[in-house]
């Protein structure tokens, strides 16, 4: 059965973006960039796949992406209506109108969608964000891959923005970089 993996960058204090949705304080460069491009090439949006030489690179982990409206909107603002044309794309939003036939808008019950996708064949499913959607899907998340950046921002969009719900995960892999970034994989207990 397919897994739902929440693969996301975060700060030391557990935020995935600033209060305004910005994430430019989470650098993507050097050895971390090289490692991510090698291990998770399918997580690069379409507009950077060519410049990074990933156009013909096969998927390693995911063939489907699910994201919340806040994660999708920066692409829309840049005029990109289908940011991951190489993946099956779902955007969870009750208010967003469809902007591209390659992006399916899910208006209700994202957990039912995930359960249905898990029963289908294919590679794993990437939960790209945001914090509210991650909290909604917490019971369905099988794996966390957190790119922990050595920065504290104090407030913003948390990894999980929902009700108090202690849920156990155990670390199964860790890679530390000279820059201070760590990529840690956790599996549901």
C-alpha positions in Angstrom: 0.0 0.0 0.0 1.2 3.5 -0.8 2.4 5.8 2.0 1.5 9.5 2.7 4.8 11.3 3.4 4.8 14.8 4.8 8.1 16.1 3.2 8.7 19.7 4.1 11.3 22.2 5.2 11.0 23.7 8.7 12.7 26.0 11.2 14.2 24.9 14.5 11.0 26.3 16.2 8.7 24.2 13.9 7.5 26.7 11.3 7.3 25.9 7.6 6.7 29.6 6.5 6.6 33.0 8.0 3.3 34.7 9.0 2.9 36.0 5.4 3.7 32.6 3.8 7.3 33.5 3.0 10.0 30.9 3.1 13.0 32.6 1.6 14.8 32.3 5.0 15.0 28.5 4.3 18.0 28.4 1.9 18.2 25.9 -0.9 21.8 25.8 -1.8 25.1 23.9 -1.7 25.3 20.3 -0.3 21.6 20.3 0.8 20.5 21.3 -2.7 22.6 18.6 -4.2 21.3 15.9 -1.8 17.6 16.9 -2.4 18.0 17.0 -6.2 19.6 13.6 -6.1 17.1 11.9 -3.6 13.9 13.8 -4.2 14.0 15.2 -7.8 10.3 14.9 -8.3 9.7 17.5 -5.5 11.1 20.2 -7.8 8.4 22.3 -9.5 8.2 22.3 -13.3 9.8 25.8 -13.7 13.1 24.7 -12.1 13.3 21.1 -13.4 15.0 22.2 -16.7 17.5 24.6 -15.1 18.5 21.9 -12.6 18.8 19.3 -15.3 15.9 17.2 -14.0 13.6 17.1 -17.0 14.2 13.4 -17.8 15.0 12.3 -14.2 12.8 9.5 -13.0 10.8 9.8 -9.9 12.4 8.1 -6.8 9.6 8.3 -4.2 6.4 10.1 -5.3 4.1 10.2 -8.2 1.3 12.2 -6.5 1.3 15.5 -4.6 -1.3 16.9 -2.2 -1.1 20.5 -1.1 -3.2 23.1 0.6 -4.3 26.4 -1.0 -1.5 28.4 0.7 1.1 26.0 -0.7 -0.4 26.3 -4.2 -1.0 30.1 -4.3 2.7 31.2 -4.8 2.7 29.3 -8.1 -0.6 30.9 -9.2 0.8 34.3 -8.3 3.8 33.5 -10.6 1.4 32.5 -13.4 2.1 28.8 -12.9 -1.2 26.9 -12.8 0.3 23.4 -12.8 3.5 23.5 -10.7 4.1 19.7 -10.7 3.0 18.6 -14.2 5.2 15.5 -13.8 3.0 14.4 -10.8 -0.7 13.8 -10.2 -1.7 17.1 -8.4 -4.4 17.7 -5.8 -5.1 21.0 -4.1 -7.3 21.0 -1.0 -9.5 24.2 -0.9 -13.1 25.0 -0.3 -12.9 28.3 -2.2 -10.4 28.0 -5.0 -11.7 27.7 -8.5 -10.0 25.3 -10.9 -7.2 27.0 -12.8 -5.7 24.1 -14.7 -7.2 20.7 -15.8 -4.0 19.0 -14.5 -4.7 20.1 -10.9 -7.7 18.6 -9.1 -9.3 20.8 -6.5 -10.6 18.9 -3.5 -13.3 20.8 -1.7 -14.0 18.4 1.2 -12.7 15.4 3.1 -9.0 15.2 2.1 -8.6 12.2 4.4 -11.1 10.2 2.2 -9.0 11.2 -0.8 -5.8 10.0 0.8 -7.3 6.7 1.8 -8.6 6.2 -1.7 -5.2 7.1 -3.2 -3.4 4.7 -0.8 -5.5 1.8 -2.2 -4.6 2.6 -5.7 -1.4 1.5 -7.4 1.6 3.7 -7.8 4.4 5.4 -5.9 4.0 7.1 -2.5 2.0 10.3 -2.0 3.8 13.6 -1.1 2.0 16.0 1.3 3.7 19.3 0.4 1.9 21.4 2.9 0.6 23.4 4.6 0.2 23.2 8.3 -3.6 23.2 8.5 -3.8 20.4 5.9 -1.1 18.4 7.7 -3.1 18.6 10.9 -6.2 17.5 9.1 -4.3 14.5 7.6 -2.3 13.6 10.7 -4.1 10.3 11.1 -3.2 9.4 7.5 0.5 10.4 7.6 2.8 7.4 7.5 6.1 9.2 7.3 7.6 12.6 8.0 10.7 13.9 6.2 11.7 17.2 7.9 14.4 19.3 6.4 15.3 21.1 9.7 17.0 24.5 9.1 19.1 26.1 11.8 17.0 29.2 12.1 14.4 30.4 14.6 11.6 32.8 13.3 9.3 33.0 16.4 6.0 32.9 14.6 4.5 31.8 11.3 2.8 28.7 9.8 3.5 25.7 12.0 4.3 22.2 10.7 0.9 21.1 12.1 -1.7 23.8 12.7 -4.6 22.0 14.4 -5.9 20.7 17.7 -3.9 19.0 20.4 -3.3 15.4 19.2 -0.2 13.7 20.5 0.9 11.3 17.8 4.0 9.2 18.0 6.7 8.9 15.3 10.1 7.3 15.6 13.3 8.5 13.8 14.4 6.1 11.1 17.1 8.1 9.2 19.1 11.2 9.6 21.5 13.2 7.5 23.3 16.2 8.8 25.0 18.8 6.6 27.9 21.2 7.4 25.4 24.1 6.9 23.5 23.0 10.0 20.6 21.6 8.0 19.4 18.1 9.0 17.1 15.9 7.0 15.3 13.5 9.4 12.9 10.8 8.5 10.3 9.7 11.0 7.9 6.7 10.7 4.6 6.4 12.5 4.9 4.3 15.7 
